[in-house]
């Protein structure tokens, strides 16, 4: 067994202290009491147990993200992806999309891409959680964050939003940011919206958490009553899952985006190019990729990293049903594991719904496991990894641990977990000591 796997399956150590978590979550007076509120409303959001990862696996994830970004940048890739998306996805105002999320399971042969998300939530929460774990003890810090990158993570995130602004607005000053979602206070990750507001405010920006129905489109600009009467909305941090802004309640935002009057990130184009699950089919079509000019080395990496994926159609229903135990079924436009099913758990009723919907079938890659302690008992939970990226650069790696068919935040001892990458130099130091 590799060292990371040995630690994940043999060490149930807990490195999260409430005091440290409070220090990292409540960085602004407006966030006072957030830790206690989360403990009550989100009792399984944060795991007290970190996940270990070998440096070689981290390198594989980094390489995979780079290759995926190169392929998605190809004009031929973009044309086929945009052909099946609504016309709004063809607009390209310049921004790339903040907080891309590449989700992986760890197989015996390395990381396997499960899906790509264009508005991956949890980055701010995971950065705070990682810093809280890091503060556990001096010896752990050498393993956890040897390059001291977590301390600069807030600046990395803010710089990303500024880069999105500059990609569309050049040198004009960024004055305000709206964090937008439907009924934001009712969203599961609503605490992160407040953290984002505090982060932007700490960097000199006016920041507001808003419902899109509060927005107004008039005189060629987007407006919100929380801003001064003569100041339109500069940038929208878009947390909506209406990826193509088709809901009638999102009309003002849609008009502003169509006109390029407001910088919106992430945006419809990002979803079409990256997050539509049908893209996974193209990523596993070696002949098509070769025809698009993807080199052998990149195709070889994709063959290793992306599980074979196919479209679910009535014509192949009998074959897919007979193979279902080795497949995982996902809606093409789905997110957050909603309406996703392991094939070995399917009933005939659910199968009929899948055939009537727009689904893909992906070769099932079982998640790896993490040993945790629950009420003094050792329990194995499933785990997956998420790489938060911007323009192909991995900013932060986080894990989720859970029990059940799909990822969830209802598991005792589970939730978001920080990832400790076991650097070879650090391990040699510890061995020598």
C-alpha positions in Angstrom: 0.0 0.0 0.0 1.1 3.6 -0.7 1.7 5.8 2.3 -1.4 7.9 1.8 -3.6 4.9 1.5 -2.0 3.4 4.6 -2.8 6.5 6.6 -6.3 6.9 5.2 -7.2 3.4 6.1 -5.2 3.1 9.4 -5.2 6.5 11.1 -8.4 7.9 12.4 -6.6 11.0 13.9 -8.7 14.1 14.3 -7.1 17.5 13.8 -10.0 19.9 13.9 -10.6 22.1 17.0 -13.7 24.3 17.3 -11.6 27.3 18.5 -9.3 27.1 15.4 -12.3 26.7 13.1 -14.0 29.8 14.7 -10.8 31.8 14.2 -10.9 31.0 10.5 -14.6 31.3 9.8 -15.4 34.4 11.8 -12.8 36.7 10.2 -15.2 39.6 10.0 -17.5 41.0 12.8 -20.5 40.3 10.6 -19.6 36.6 10.7 -19.7 36.4 14.5 -21.5 33.3 15.7 -21.2 31.5 12.3 -19.4 28.5 13.8 -22.1 27.8 16.3 -24.9 28.3 13.7 -23.2 25.9 11.4 -22.8 23.3 14.2 -26.5 23.5 14.7 -27.8 23.7 11.1 -25.0 21.9 9.3 -23.7 19.3 11.8 -22.0 17.2 9.2 -20.6 19.9 6.9 -17.0 19.6 8.3 -15.1 16.4 9.0 -12.6 16.5 11.9 -10.4 14.1 9.9 -8.0 15.1 7.1 -7.5 13.1 4.0 -4.0 12.1 2.8 -2.8 12.1 -0.8 0.5 11.0 -2.2 2.4 13.7 -4.1 2.5 11.6 -7.3 -1.3 11.5 -7.3 -1.4 15.3 -6.9 0.9 15.5 -9.9 -1.5 13.3 -11.9 -4.5 15.5 -11.0 -2.5 18.6 -12.0 -1.5 17.0 -15.3 -5.1 15.9 -16.0 -6.5 19.3 -15.4 -3.9 20.8 -17.8 -4.8 18.3 -20.6 -8.5 18.7 -20.1 -8.1 22.5 -20.4 -6.0 22.1 -23.6 -8.7 19.9 -25.2 -11.6 22.1 -24.2 -9.7 25.1 -25.7 -9.8 23.5 -29.1 -12.1 25.2 -31.6 -13.5 21.8 -32.7 -14.3 20.9 -29.1 -16.0 24.2 -28.5 -18.1 24.0 -31.7 -19.5 20.5 -30.8 -20.2 21.6 -27.2 -21.8 24.8 -28.2 -23.9 23.2 -30.9 -26.1 21.4 -28.3 -26.3 24.4 -25.9 -28.7 27.4 -26.1 -27.5 30.4 -28.2 -26.6 32.3 -25.1 -23.7 30.0 -24.5 -22.0 31.2 -27.7 -21.4 34.6 -26.1 -17.7 35.1 -25.1 -17.2 38.3 -23.2 -13.7 37.3 -22.0 -14.1 35.8 -18.5 -13.2 32.2 -18.1 -15.4 31.3 -15.0 -14.4 31.3 -11.4 -14.2 28.2 -9.2 -14.1 25.4 -11.8 -14.4 22.1 -10.0 -12.8 18.8 -11.2 -14.1 15.9 -9.2 -12.1 12.7 -8.9 -12.3 9.2 -7.4 -9.1 7.5 -6.4 -8.7 4.0 -8.0 -5.9 1.6 -7.5 -4.4 2.9 -10.7 -4.7 6.6 -9.9 -7.3 9.4 -10.0 -10.4 9.0 -12.2 -12.4 12.1 -13.4 -16.0 11.7 -12.3 -17.3 15.1 -13.5 -16.5 18.8 -14.0 -18.5 21.5 -12.4 -18.7 25.1 -13.6 -19.8 26.7 -10.4 -18.3 24.5 -7.7 -19.3 25.6 -4.3 -17.3 25.2 -1.0 -14.0 26.8 -1.9 -14.1 29.5 0.8 -15.4 27.0 3.4 -12.7 24.5 2.5 -9.9 27.1 2.6 -11.0 28.1 6.1 -11.4 24.5 7.2 -7.9 23.7 5.9 -6.3 26.6 7.8 -8.1 25.4 11.0 -6.8 21.9 10.6 -3.3 23.2 9.8 -3.3 25.1 13.1 -3.7 21.8 15.0 -0.1 21.3 15.9 3.4 22.3 14.8 4.5 18.9 13.5 1.3 18.7 11.4 1.9 22.0 9.7 5.1 20.7 8.1 3.1 18.0 6.4 0.0 19.9 5.7 1.1 23.2 4.1 4.9 23.1 3.7 4.9 26.0 1.2 2.5 28.1 3.4 0.1 28.6 0.5 -3.1 28.6 2.7 -2.3 32.0 4.2 -2.5 33.6 0.8 -5.6 31.8 -0.4 -7.9 34.7 0.2 -5.8 36.9 -2.0 -5.7 34.2 -4.7 -9.5 34.1 -4.8 -9.9 37.8 -4.9 -7.3 38.2 -7.6 -9.3 35.6 -9.6 -12.4 37.8 -9.6 -10.3 40.8 -10.5 -8.9 38.9 -13.4 -12.4 38.1 -14.6 -13.3 41.8 -14.4 -10.1 42.8 -16.3 -10.8 40.2 -19.0 -14.0 42.0 -19.9 -13.4 45.6 -18.6 -9.7 46.1 -18.9 -8.3 48.8 -16.6 -11.6 50.1 -15.4 -11.9 50.0 -11.6 -14.0 47.2 -10.0 -16.3 48.8 -7.4 -18.8 46.1 -6.4 -19.7 42.4 -6.5 -23.1 40.8 -6.1 -23.2 37.2 -4.9 -26.4 36.0 -6.6 -28.6 32.9 -6.0 -32.2 32.1 -5.8 -33.4 32.7 -2.2 -29.8 32.9 -1.1 -30.6 32.6 2.6 -32.3 29.3 2.0 -29.4 27.7 0.1 -27.4 25.0 1.9 -24.2 26.8 1.4 -25.6 30.2 2.3 -22.9 30.6 5.0 -20.4 30.7 2.2 -22.2 33.6 0.5 -21.7 35.6 3.7 -18.1 34.6 3.8 -17.7 35.8 0.2 -19.3 39.1 1.0 -16.9 39.6 3.9 -13.9 38.7 1.8 -14.8 41.2 -0.9 -15.5 43.9 1.6 -12.1 43.3 3.3 -10.5 44.0 -0.1 -12.2 47.3 -0.6 -15.2 46.2 -2.6 -18.9 46.8 -2.0 -20.4 43.4 -1.7 -24.0 42.3 -1.5 -25.7 38.9 -1.3 -28.8 39.1 -3.6 -31.7 37.2 -5.1 -31.8 37.7 -8.9 -35.4 38.8 -8.7 -34.2 41.9 -6.9 -32.2 43.0 -9.9 -33.4 45.6 -12.4 -32.4 46.0 -16.0 -32.8 49.5 -17.3 -31.0 52.2 -19.3 -28.5 49.6 -20.5 -27.3 48.7 -17.0 -28.0 46.3 -14.1 -29.1 47.8 -10.8 -29.7 46.7 -7.2 -31.2 48.8 -4.5 -28.4 48.0 -2.0 -26.0 50.0 -4.2 -26.1 53.8 -4.5 -28.7 55.1 -7.0 -26.0 56.1 -9.5 -23.9 52.9 -9.3 -24.8 49.9 -11.5 -23.8 46.4 -10.7 -20.2 45.7 -11.8 -19.7 42.0 -11.3 -22.0 39.1 -10.5 -20.6 36.1 -8.7 -23.2 33.7 -10.2 -24.2 30.8 -7.9 -27.4 30.0 -9.9 -28.0 26.5 -11.1 -30.1 27.9 -14.0 -27.0 27.6 -16.1 -28.4 29.3 -19.2 -30.4 32.0 -17.4 -33.7 30.6 -18.8 -35.9 31.2 -15.7 -38.3 34.1 -16.0 -37.1 35.4 -12.6 -33.6 35.7 -14.0 -34.6 38.0 -16.9 -32.8 41.1 -15.7 -29.5 39.2 -15.2 -30.0 37.5 -18.6 -30.4 40.9 -20.3 -27.4 42.3 -18.6 -25.3 39.3 -19.6 -26.5 39.4 -23.2 -25.6 43.1 -23.5 -22.2 42.6 -21.8 -23.3 45.3 -19.4 -22.3 43.3 -16.3 -19.5 40.8 -15.8 -21.0 37.5 -14.9 -18.9 34.6 -13.6 -19.3 31.7 -14.0 -21.5 32.1 -17.1 -23.5 30.0 -19.7 -20.5 29.4 -21.9 -18.5 27.9 -19.1 -21.2 25.4 -18.3 -21.6 24.4 -22.0 -17.9 23.9 -22.6 -17.0 22.2 -19.3 -19.9 20.9 -17.2 -22.5 19.4 -19.5 -22.1 15.7 -18.7 -22.3 14.8 -22.4 -18.8 16.3 -22.7 -17.6 13.2 -20.9 -18.6 11.2 -23.9 -16.3 13.2 -26.2 -13.5 12.9 -23.7 -13.6 9.2 -24.0 -14.0 9.0 -27.8 -10.3 8.4 -28.8 -10.9 8.5 -32.6 -12.8 11.7 -32.4 -10.1 13.3 -30.2 -7.4 12.2 -32.7 -9.4 13.7 -35.5 -9.5 17.0 -33.6 -5.7 17.0 -33.4 -5.3 15.9 -29.8 -1.8 14.4 -29.5 -1.1 10.8 -28.5 0.3 11.7 -25.0 -2.8 13.7 -24.1 -5.1 11.0 -25.5 -3.3 8.4 -23.4 -3.7 10.5 -20.3 -7.4 10.9 -21.0 -7.8 7.1 -21.6 -6.3 6.6 -18.1 -8.2 9.3 -16.3 -11.7 9.6 -17.8 -13.9 6.5 -17.3 -15.7 5.4 -20.5 -19.0 7.3 -20.9 -21.9 6.8 -23.3 -25.3 8.4 -24.1 -28.3 6.6 -22.7 -30.8 6.0 -25.5 -33.8 3.7 -26.0 -31.9 1.9 -28.8 -29.2 0.7 -26.3 -31.6 0.2 -23.4 -31.3 -3.6 -23.2 -27.5 -3.5 -23.3 -27.2 -0.8 -20.7 -29.7 -2.6 -18.4 -27.7 -5.8 -18.6 -24.4 -3.8 -17.9 -25.9 -1.6 -15.3 -24.0 -3.0 -12.3 -20.8 -1.6 -13.7 -22.3 1.8 -14.6 -23.2 5.1 -13.0 -26.1 7.1 -14.5 -26.1 10.9 -14.5 -28.4 13.6 -16.0 -26.6 15.6 -18.7 -27.5 18.9 -17.0 -27.4 17.6 -13.5 -25.3 18.9 -10.5 -24.6 18.0 -6.9 -25.4 14.3 -7.5 -29.1 15.1 -8.0 -31.0 12.3 -9.8 -27.7 10.4 -10.2 -27.9 6.6 -9.7 -25.5 3.7 -9.2 -26.5 1.0 -11.7 -26.6 -1.8 -9.1 -29.2 0.1 -7.1 -31.6 0.8 -10.0 -35.2 -0.3 -10.0 -37.3 -0.7 -13.1 -39.3 2.5 -12.2 -36.1 4.6 -12.0 -34.8 3.0 -15.1 -37.9 4.1 -17.0 -37.3 7.7 -15.8 -33.7 7.5 -16.9 -34.7 6.4 -20.4 -37.2 9.2 -20.6 -34.7 11.8 -19.5 -31.3 12.9 -20.9 -28.7 10.8 -19.2 -25.2 9.5 -19.7 -23.8 6.2 -18.4 -20.3 6.3 -17.0 -18.2 3.3 -16.1 -18.5 3.1 -12.3 -15.3 3.8 -10.4 -15.9 3.0 -6.7 -14.6 5.8 -4.4 -11.7 5.1 -2.1 -12.2 5.2 1.7 -11.1 7.1 4.8 -11.1 5.7 8.3 -12.8 8.0 10.8 -13.7 7.8 14.4 -17.4 8.1 15.3 -18.3 7.9 19.0 -15.1 6.0 19.7 -15.8 3.5 16.9 -13.7 3.3 13.7 -15.8 3.6 10.6 -14.8 3.6 6.9 -16.4 6.4 4.8 -16.2 6.9 1.0 -14.2 9.9 -0.3 -13.8 11.9 -3.4 -11.5 14.8 -4.3 -12.3 18.2 -5.8 -9.7 20.3 -7.5 -10.8 24.0 -7.5 -9.1 25.6 -10.5 -8.9 28.8 -12.4 -7.7 28.9 -16.0 -6.2 25.5 -15.6 -4.3 26.2 -12.4 -5.2 24.1 -9.3 -5.8 26.6 -6.4 -7.1 24.3 -3.7 -7.7 20.6 -3.2 -10.5 19.4 -0.9 -12.2 16.1 -0.1 -15.7 15.0 0.8 -16.3 12.0 3.0 -19.7 10.3 3.2 -21.7 7.1 3.5 -24.5 6.2 1.0 -25.0 6.0 -2.7 -23.9 9.5 -3.6 -22.0 12.4 -1.9 -23.9 14.0 0.9 -23.5 16.0 4.1 -25.6 13.8 6.3 -23.0 11.4 7.5 -21.7 11.4 11.1 -17.9 12.0 11.0 -18.1 13.0 7.3 -18.3 16.2 5.3 -15.6 18.4 3.8 -12.1 17.3 4.6 -8.8 19.1 3.9 -6.2 17.2 1.8 -2.7 16.7 3.1 -0.3 16.1 0.2 2.6 13.9 1.4 5.6 15.7 -0.1 8.6 13.4 -0.5 11.0 16.0 1.0 8.9 16.3 4.2 8.7 12.5 4.5 12.5 12.2 4.2 12.9 14.8 6.9 10.5 13.0 9.3 12.2 9.7 8.6 15.7 11.2 9.3 14.4 12.7 12.5 
